[in-house]
């Protein structure tokens, strides 16, 4: 086939003639050079085309000013403790905050800080200042805002702006222009956020909830209340107003700015860089706000070993335990250095320890580097190079200690006071959240046997639940005075009792069905309350393990004969009658009860085998309390005996819920004088109307009508991959280029589309970097603040439209059809919002590629 190729024949003849002419005119060597140059050119292009070498990979070699934003891959380092590269121990200890090393120009940081301050004042401080003067909650909010903003900014800096704009943003905008030029709204698949304003708000909430695990620390992301607050602020009060940039008047103003000839003047930059939002989090942090009774300062923490251990666990989670270790090492080093007489060996040891301190905490190459100033590091190195004893009087070591101590006291101590580690030290471990069935969790007295690790999982009756749960009102009710009796005295029959509500001190798990009882002997002992001798039984109790059947613990208690009848009366009062488990009759008309021990032993054994008494507080106290079985009378007992109808006890809890509601309402001790409410003016709640905007209720469509499958005959949008594709489409749709030029462009496109896209990406990135000076970024941040918080549009829409029309009519050449088409497209606010949410999704997917989100 190649032998019959006319183009190849022409190329070979041209090469031979050129070689002969060069050899005759300039010599044989020149002719050979022409032949070799042609051959090497063919081989070079063959290698480039077959090797898929793109221009984008050659640009960094050509231009020295080009710098990619993508971070280089770092080889995984091994753990210094175990040597395993998969070990997370070093990563946890040396975990860096996302703002570490994130330096911004002072103007940009101040503009972002003003935006966040206004957000806090309007959405947090506006209601929180009426609740509390404590700044712990706003301070926690500030730290979380800094954390989230640092994560977003770090991800933004890793994005190649040129590639992102040329490969994703520009194709999306050109596709939107092509869709609008079709002028057939029935075939447009609208974004789900455009159906209604409620659907738009729900969509934003969904996207924010998906991003919270990346924007917040894990311990804060797990808090449902905090996550809800952050979601509502971001979705409802920041992102939803931000969508108002889709307003036609706003975009027309933007076009006027783009077409304007006068550049916006900016003040000169200071050139100073600060750590990202460092001043923002320090406004509410200080020793004054940390001086509370329940908030120990750093000095107190260092003196308490248990508190110091909790503080170290907190710092380990924060990745700052090396700061505390530095303070402790310096204190130990000073103690040894201040010894009056040091031997040569001790001086050598101090010298080595001082260099160890420098290499671990001062060296910028150390993972435990605290971040001291460069001047302080230089001074410390100079002192160590001369004499280690100079550290006694020279300031570098003391300045470093004060810097580290200040970091712990002002930054980490306030965070520690709101951490789980501090509350665990202060209040004990968290109680696991579970359903508290009757008998599953019950109190026990100090010294009593406690069942470990067993939970009763069966359902109990409502009255049984009431008997085991009302003990939580510890000491809330006290008996009222009765006529003829002193305050606190018993005015009722001594045989009437209720389940104890005041003596229960701690709640533990136990199962009475695993207890065994025996009564060994009966003695007549003096009863202090009556002054008479009464039969007293010694009860031997064993607690059996639920799995192996071994005896876990055993003890003895003493109970009088009257205690058994007291137990029976109270069990009957709370749990109803037990026909198969009764004591011998006892009363005024009944004979004296028998005293045989086996009768009462059998009674206790039947009670323990009764499933409904498996978690009874009364029976548990009867068999475990070493004291007398005497329950102090209180208001609840009198209420249950006198005020509760007999039907409530006989119905076994069928109507217990209305009774409980009425009972708890009666315990409210606040003054319910109706005259107090007459002078109170209730201000109406300010409810925002999200449909009172230029967009109304968006399209007003039901989200149920969102197509689950493609619509019939939809608009087929072209698959655009770069600027070259966009230029060809714009040439056909906007510029109306003749067909022969389109064919020529397609021919050139097949050869040069990738180099053109790479050069376009390089040029756009370089151009954007030159435009985004600190003053302009600060100005754009202020415009963003105005867009979110300003309620009224200060521009006259008709005047802006008229000015823009006149401006476009004055354009000539290729700029007129381009801007005229853009002007026609952006006059529909709903289509503008369609493009806004399309670009919004593209930005989120670019910043968080590790999260695959599905929009419903």
Beta strands, then each sheet from edge to edge (+ up, - down):
strand 1: 103-105
strand 2: 273-275
strand 3: 442-444
strand 4: 506-508
strand 5: 515-527
strand 6: 532-544
strand 7: 551-560
sheet 1: 1+ 2-
sheet 2: 3+ 4-
sheet 3: 5+ 6- 7+
end
